[in-house]
Amino acid sequence: MAGGIVRFSLIGAGLFALALSGCGNGERPGTGPGGVPLESFTAEQIYERGEFELDRNRPDDAAEYFAEVERLYPYSEWAKRSLIMQAFAFHRDRDYENSRAAAQRYIDFYPLEDDAAYAQYLLALSYYDQIEEVGRDQGLTFQALQSLRQVIEVYPDSEYARTAILKFDLAFDHLAGKEMEIGRYYLKRQHYAAATNRFRVVVEDFQTTTHTPEALHRLVEAYLSLGLTDEAQTAGAILAYNYRSSEWYEDSYALLTGQGLEMRSVGDNWLSAIYRQMVRGEWL
C-alpha cells in the first residue's frame, strides 16, 4: 500500500481543519465549507481526507477524495498513490466495477511500480468477490481465474502471489462444482448420457479439485444405468487406486460388487486411458 504521508504545515493544517469541519456537515468532495473549492488545498491534504474517510468507514467518500487528488494534481506522486487508494476504497465499498477501472488504470500507467502487484490483485478480487452461488452463471469465475493467474505469473515474488494461488484453487473448485451440479440434475432425471458428459469434464479438466471422487462415483452410477459395465468398472478402478479412503469408493464398491462386477480397468475407453496414465505416474 502507498507509504506514509508527509505532515502539512501548521497554516495548511488550520485551513484544512476548516474543510474537514465543513465536509463533516454535509459538504461533498470538490468543495470545502461555504463552497470553497478543493483547489485551495494541497494534494496531501486532500489525500489525508480520503484516509480519514476510510478510517471512519465511509469508503465511497474516500474514493471521491482520492479521485480529486488525481484530477487536481494528475502528475504528482500523490496522484499515483491516490489511484491505488481509489481502487482499494471502491473495493471496500463493493463498487467492483469502479475498483476494477481504477486498478486497471494503475497497471496501465505504473506497471513497474511496487503497487502494480497489489493493483492486479485488487482487480482479481473485484471478480472473485462477486462469484455467485454454484447454481448461477460462472462467467465471473472465469474472469477471476484469468486475473488471479496474472498475479501469480506476472508477480510471482509479490506478497499477493500465495494468496492468489489459494483463491485460484478455490475458484477452480467452484467451476468443478458447477459441472457437478448440472451432472447431478441430469442423473436425477435419468438423462444418463448428458450426466456422464458433465462428470467427464470434472474427471478430465478438474482432476485436482475436491469433486473428482464424487464425479467418478457418479460415472459408475450413470454407466451402470446405461449398461456400460466396462466404463463403470474402470471408473471404480480409478476410485480404488486414488480415493480408497473416500465415501464414494465405498458406495461404488457396493454398486459394482452388488452386480457381480469388479473395480478394475476393462476395455479401451476414455477412462481406461486415464487409468493407464495414472498407473504410469502421469495422473495429475
Secondary structure as the mmCIF struct_conf table of DSSP 4:
data_model
#
loop_
_struct_conf.conf_type_id
_struct_conf.id
_struct_conf.beg_label_comp_id
_struct_conf.beg_label_asym_id
_struct_conf.beg_label_seq_id
_struct_conf.end_label_comp_id
_struct_conf.end_label_asym_id
_struct_conf.end_label_seq_id
HELX_LH_PP_P HELX_LH_PP_P1 VAL A 6 SER A 9
HELX_RH_AL_P HELX_RH_AL_P1 LEU A 10 GLY A 24
TURN_TY1_P TURN_TY1_P1 ASN A 25 GLY A 26
TURN_TY1_P TURN_TY1_P2 PRO A 29 GLY A 30
STRN STRN1 THR A 31 THR A 31
HELX_RH_3T_P HELX_RH_3T_P1 PRO A 33 GLY A 35
STRN STRN2 PRO A 37 PRO A 37
HELX_RH_3T_P HELX_RH_3T_P2 LEU A 38 SER A 40
BEND BEND1 PHE A 41 PHE A 41
HELX_RH_AL_P HELX_RH_AL_P2 ALA A 43 ASP A 55
TURN_TY1_P TURN_TY1_P3 ARG A 56 ASN A 57
HELX_RH_AL_P HELX_RH_AL_P3 PRO A 59 LEU A 72
BEND BEND2 TYR A 73 TYR A 73
TURN_TY1_P TURN_TY1_P4 PRO A 74 TYR A 75
BEND BEND3 SER A 76 SER A 76
HELX_RH_AL_P HELX_RH_AL_P4 GLU A 77 ARG A 92
TURN_TY1_P TURN_TY1_P5 ASP A 93 ARG A 94
HELX_RH_AL_P HELX_RH_AL_P5 TYR A 96 PHE A 109
TURN_TY1_P TURN_TY1_P6 PRO A 111 LEU A 112
BEND BEND4 GLU A 113 GLU A 113
TURN_TY1_P TURN_TY1_P7 ASP A 114 ASP A 115
HELX_RH_AL_P HELX_RH_AL_P6 ALA A 116 TYR A 128
TURN_TY1_P TURN_TY1_P8 ASP A 129 GLN A 130
TURN_TY1_P TURN_TY1_P9 VAL A 134 GLY A 135
BEND BEND5 ARG A 136 ARG A 136
HELX_RH_AL_P HELX_RH_AL_P7 GLY A 139 VAL A 154
TURN_TY1_P TURN_TY1_P10 PRO A 156 ASP A 157
BEND BEND6 SER A 158 SER A 158
TURN_TY1_P TURN_TY1_P11 GLU A 159 TYR A 160
HELX_RH_AL_P HELX_RH_AL_P8 ALA A 161 LYS A 188
TURN_TY1_P TURN_TY1_P12 ARG A 189 GLN A 190
HELX_RH_AL_P HELX_RH_AL_P9 TYR A 192 ASP A 205
TURN_TY1_P TURN_TY1_P13 GLN A 207 THR A 208
BEND BEND7 THR A 209 THR A 209
TURN_TY1_P TURN_TY1_P14 THR A 210 HIS A 211
HELX_RH_AL_P HELX_RH_AL_P10 THR A 212 LEU A 226
TURN_TY1_P TURN_TY1_P15 GLY A 227 GLY A 227
HELX_RH_AL_P HELX_RH_AL_P11 THR A 229 ASN A 242
TURN_TY1_P TURN_TY1_P16 ARG A 244 SER A 245
BEND BEND8 SER A 246 SER A 246
HELX_RH_AL_P HELX_RH_AL_P12 GLU A 247 GLY A 258
TURN_TY1_P TURN_TY1_P17 GLN A 259 GLY A 260
BEND BEND9 MET A 263 ARG A 264
BEND BEND10 GLY A 267 ASN A 269
HELX_RH_AL_P HELX_RH_AL_P13 TRP A 270 VAL A 279
TURN_TY1_P TURN_TY1_P18 ARG A 280 GLY A 281
#
